Amino acid sequence: MSAKRYESVWDALEDTPGAAENMKLRSALMQELVAYIENAGVTQSEAAQQFGVTQPRISDLMRGKVDLFSIDALVNMLTAAGLHLDLRVRQAS
């Protein structure tokens, strides 16, 4: 019996390719926000104030609770952090 290989964990966990792509994007946006918070050396409360969200929301972000964040919310937080998002779309492999 051979194990099926997936390109990412999201491909293995999600039921559809679209759902997997959505989770990959949310995860990548969250990683950027976490890196920003860590590199800026701000507290969760300070980050929450800057992003216009609550401190528990930042805690969820820092703990990687991907299912609790929409792409819209993450883009709004990135913008509030003074970050710019570039998007690249390519043919699926």
Beta strands, then each sheet from edge to edge (+ up, - down):
end
